[in-house]
C-alpha cells in the first residue's frame, strides 16, 4: 500500500510529492510519488503525521466521566473511583476500554498505555481490555498493576506472589503479539509495598520490559512516604534499587532538585499528564528541568474522569503552555519539543519503534485536513498542529498499517452502538 498525501512530516521536516509505502505493519519506504499505481491511496488536501502515543491512561475511568468534576484528589478517589469501579463487571470493563480506545483513535492516538488494576484476583479482566484494544485496532501497552495497599478495594489487591505470577503469565501469553505489550506496574509508593515494588522491577528486569509506577502525583504522597519510609518518593524508590532505565514514573509533580537529578542520572523516564494534574489541582511538573537532567519523557492523558478529554495533541499544547506560565517565559518549551514528547519520545520509553515516519518504523499514522480552519493561515504547520488544531481536523488513522479511522469515522467498531451501551450502563449514576 502506498499513501500519497500532499505533505508528509519526515525526520527532516515537511516533504511534498512523497509516497509512504506500508508493508507488514511497517513503513517500508518514503519515495517520490511518481505516477499512480493500482492500490495507491490518494490523500489530497491532507498532511500525514506520526500517530501520537498516550503514555498513561486508565481506560475504565472514561465511564466515570463527569462524576468527579470539581472534586480534589481524595474526594475523587473516595466518592467516585472506589465506589463506582465496584459497579463494573468484566463486560463493563471491556466496554469502558472500547469507549476510551475509540475516542483516542478518533483524536489521533495510535498507542495507549492502560494502567489497569481491576484485577479480581486473575487476568480475565485484563484479557477483556486486550480484546477491546484488538477490536478497536489501537496499539496497547497493558500496564498490569500490582497493588497491595489494604486501604484499596479488594478487587484491586493481590499478594506479591500472586501479582508476580499473574503478570509473568500475561507477558508470556502476549509476548509475540505485534500490537500488544504487557508490562508490570506496581501502583505507587503508597499503593504498593516495598516488596511489591521490588517484585515489579524484578519482573521487568527478567522480561526486558519497562515498569510503570505513579510517583509524587500529589503533595500528600511525599509527606506520607517521608513519614512511613523516611524518604521522599524518588529517594525511596532509589533506596529500593528500582530507580533506573526501566522505570516510567507517572506524574512526578512534587520532586525537589536532587530527585530530578537522580532520575536523570539513573536514566528513568516520566509519563507526564498535564491536563490531569491541572484537573485535580495537583500542580505542575518541572518538565524543562527534567529534560535538561536527562529524564526521558512521554505524554499521557490519564483517566477519562480526571481529565475528560483523551487527546495527546491537547496534552502537547498544555505541556508547552504550563511551562510558559510557570516560568513566566514564552520560550520555555517549544512546539517541536512538545510534539516530540507526544510521539517519538513516548514511543521510545515504551519500547516501540514508532512516533516518527521513517523506513523501518511502525506504520502508525495520522492524516489531518489541511483545509480545516484551525490549520490556517498556513504559516508554520507544526506549530499549528500543536497549538491550534481542532480534533475535527484528524480525518484518518492507520495503526500497524490498518486503517482504523476513515474520513473521521471508525472503521472497526460501531461508535453509535458503543455510545448506546455506555448510556445504558451508566444510566442513573450520580455522586
N, C-alpha and C positions, 0 to 999 in steps of 0.2 A: 504494500500500500504506500502511495506517495501522497503527502498532504502539501497543497500549494496555496499558502496564504499570501497576502500582499506583503506582510513583514514577518520576519522570524527573529526572536531575541536569542542570538547565539552568544557564545562565550566572548566574542569580540564586538558585541553590540548588535544593533538592529541591521538586518540584511533584507533586501528585496530581491525578487527573482530567484528565490531558492525553493527547492522541494525537500521536505523532510521525509526520508524513507524509513518506514516502520516494518520490522520483520521480527516475529517471535517474541513480541512484547518489548523489544528494544529499538532504539534508533540505530538503523544500520548505516545511514549516511545523510549528509546535508549536501546537496548537489545543485548545480544550475538547473532551473526548472525545464528549460528547453521546450520541446513540443509535448503536448498532452499524450499520455499513454492510456490504454484501457485500464480501468481501475483507479486512475488518478482521482483524487478528491479535491476539487477546486474550492478554495475558501476566500473568494473575492470579497474585498472590503473588511477582511479580518486580520488580526495580528495573532501570532502563535507564541505563547509563553510557556515556560515550565510550570507544571502544576505546583500548587502550594502544599506545604507539609504542616499538618496540625499536630504539634509535638506533645499536646496534653489535652485530654478530654475525658469526661465520664458520660458515655452516651445515654444511659438510662435516665440521667437527670434532665434531659430535654422534656421528658414527660412531666416534670415538676415546674416547668417554666411559669413564672408569674406568681407562684405560691410564696416565695421568699423575698419578693421585691421589697426594698426599704427596710430589711432587717440586717442587723450586723451578723458577723460570722456565727457567733454562738446561738443567736436566735434562729438563724437559718438552719444550722445543724440540728438543733433540738426540736424545733417546731415544724420543720419541713423535711430535711433529709432523712432523719431517723424514722419518723412515723410513716411517711409516705413511701419510702423504699420498702416497707413491710407489705405494701399493697400489691407488689409486683411479683407475679409468678413467672415461670420460665417463658411463657408466651408474651407476657408484658415486657420482660427484659429484652426479648428479641424484637418486639415492636418498637421499643424505645431506641434500640440500636439502629434499626432500619430508618426510623424517623430522623435521627441525628445524621446518619451517613448520607441520607438523601439530601438534607439541607446543605451539608458540607460540599457534596459533589456539585450541586447547583451553584454554589459560590466559589467553585474552582479549587477545592481541596481534593487532592488525589491520594494523599496518605493521611491516616488518622491513628494516633495513639489513644486507645481506650484503656485508661487506668481503671481496671474492673475489680470490684470487691464484693459483689453479691453472690458469694460462693455456695452457700447452703451445703457445706461440707462435701464438695466434689468439684468436678469440672463441667458438669452438664450445662450449667448456665453460661459458662464461658464459651462452650461449643455453640450455644444458641447465638451469641454475639458474632462469632466467627461465621456462622451460616448467614446471618443477616448481612455481614460485610460482603460475602460472596454474591448474595442475591443483588445487592445494590451495585456491586462492582468496585468498591473502594479498596485501596491497599491498606492493610490493617497491621498495626503492631498491638497485639493484645498484651498489655502490661498487667500480668496476672498478680493481683495484690496478695500480700502476705501480712496478716493483720491479727494481733492477739491482745489488744488492749481490752480489758474487761468491761470498760465503760461503753463499748460499742455494742450494737445489736448482735445477737447470737449468729445471725446468718453471715455477718462479716468475718467472724472469728474462727481461727483454727489453731491447733497446736503447731509448734515449729516443725515437728516431724511430718505431720500431715501436709502442711503447706509446702514443705520442701519436696515431698514425694509427688504431690499433685502438679506442681509447676514443672518438675522434671518430666512427668508423664505428658503434659500438654506440649512442652517443647519438642519432645521426641515425636509425638504424633503429627506435628505440622512442620517438621524440620525441612522437608523438601517442597513445601508449598511455595510457589513463586510469588504469591501476593499476600501471604500471611506470615508474620513472625511472632513468636511468643517470647516475652522477656520477663524476668522476675521483677516484682515491685513491692518490697517491704514498705508499708504505708507511709511511715513518718517516724521521727524520733518520739512522738507522743502516742502513735497508734501501733507501733511495733516495738517489742522488747529488743534489747541489745542482741539477744540470741537470734531473734527473728531477722534483724537487720543483717547480722553476720551470715545467716543461712542464705538470704537472698543474694548477698555478694558472692558467696561460695558457689551457688548455682551459676551465677553469671560468669565467674572465673572458669568453672568446669565446662560450660557450654559455649564460651566465647561470645557472650552477648553483653549489651549494656544492662544495667538495672536502674529502675526509676524509684524515686523517693521524694515525697513532699518535704520541703525544708524551709523553716523560718518564714512561713506564709504570713502569720500574724505576730504581733509583738508578744502576745501571751505565750507563744511557743518557746521563745528564747528564755523568758522568765521561768517557765515550767521546767525546761530542760536543765537550766542552771540550778534550780532547786533540787531536782531529782538526781542529776548526774554530775553536778559540779562543773558544768561546762556549757557554753552556748552550743546551738545545734551543729554547726560545721566543725567546731573543735571536738565535740562529742563523736561525730562520725569519723573524724581523723583518728581519735583515740581508739575507736573500734577497728581501725585499719581498713575502712571501706572507701575512704575519700581518695578517688583515683580516676583514671581514664574511663572506667566502666560506669561511673556514677552519672546519672542525669538527675540533678536536683531540680525539683519543681518549685517555682516561685522565688525563693531566696530573696525575700524583700528586706528582712531585718538582719543584715550582715554588717559587721564592722570592717575596717580596713584590713586587718590581719586575716579575717575569714575570706575576704575576697582574694587576698594574696595567696592564701593556702589553696583555694580552689584552682587558681591559675597554675600554681606550682605543681599540683597533683594532676593537672590536665582534666579536671572534672568538667562536666557540661551542665548547662542550665536550660530548662524549658520554661520560658517566660510567658506569663499570661497577663498582659497589661490591663485588658478590659475587666477581667475577673477581679484583679487586685483593686481596681477602682470601684467596681460594683459593690464589693464587700467592705470598702473603706480600709483596706489593709495597708496601703502605702505604695511606694514607687521603688522598684528595684533599680540599682545603680548600674545600668547597662553599659555606658561608655567606660566606666572604671573597670567593669568586669572584662570587657573586651580587651582593654589595654593590659590587664593582668594575665591574659591568655585563656580565659574561660571560653569554651566553645558554647554556641548558643543556638537555640531554635525557638520558634514562637508557638504558643498554644492558645486555644480559646477557653479552656477549662469547660466545666459542665454547662449545659444549656439553661440551668436555673441560677447560675452565678455569673452570668454574662448576658444571656438572652439572644445573642447572635453568634452564629458559628461561621465566621469568615476570617480566614487568615489574612486576606487583603486588608481587612479592617484592623487587624492586630498590627500589621506593618505600620499603618498610619498612626495608631495610638502609641506604638513604641517610640516613634520619632517625636511626636508632639509632647508626650510626657517628659521626655528628657530635656526638651527645649524649655518647658515651663519650670521644671525642677532646677535647671542650671541657669535659667534666665539667659539662654544662648540659642539663637536661631540656627546655629551651625552645629548643635550638639550631636545630632545623629542624622546622617543623610538618607535620602530616598534609596540610593544604591545599597547602603548598608542594611536598611530595613528590609528591602526586597530580598537580599541575600539571606537574611536571617529566616525569612519565611519560606525559603525554597531550598537552595543548595546546602546551607549550614544545618537546617533542620534535618534534611535527609542524611547528612554525614554523621550527625550524632546518633542517629538510629541505625546506621549501618546499611542504608540503601544507596545505590548508585542512581540518584535521581536529583531533581531540583535544578537541572541545567539541560539545555538542548545541545547535545553533543553526541557524536558517534560512540556507540557502546553503552550509553546510559539508558535507563528505563524509559519507555515511551509513555510517560505521564505528562500530559499536555493540556493546555487550556487555550481556547480561541476566544478573543474578545472582539466586539463590534467596533470597528474604527469610526463608524458613523454615529455612535452613541454620543449624546450631548455632553456627557461627563468627561469625554476624552477630547473635547475641543475648548479653546482653539489648540491646534497642533503646534506646540512649542517644544516641550520635552516629554515624550510619550511615557517614559518610565516614571518620571515624577508624577504624571497624571494618573498612572495606574496606582501608585502608592497613596497619593494624597486626595485624588478627586473621583476615582472611578466608582460608579454605581454598581451594585451587584447585578443589575439587569444587563450590564454590558457583557457579562460572561454568556457566551452562546453555546459553546461545545466543549466537551471534556473527554479526553481519552485516558484510560488507566490500563497500563500494561498492554497498550495498543488497542484496547477495546473501547468503542465509543459508548460512553455511559450517559452523556448528555448531548442532545442534538437540538439545535435551534431553541435552546432554553428549556427543554423538556427531558425528563429522564427516559431513557430507552429500556431500562432494566426492570423497574418496578412501576406499578401504577400509583403515582403520588396521591391521586384522589382517594384511592382505597386506603392507603396508609393514613391519610388525614381523617378519614371516616372512622377508622378503627381507633385512632388516638382519641378522637372526640368521644367515642363510646366508652373507652376505658376510663377516661378522666372525668366523665360527667358527674357533677356534684362535688368535685374536690374543692375544698376551700380551707384556709387556715383560720 
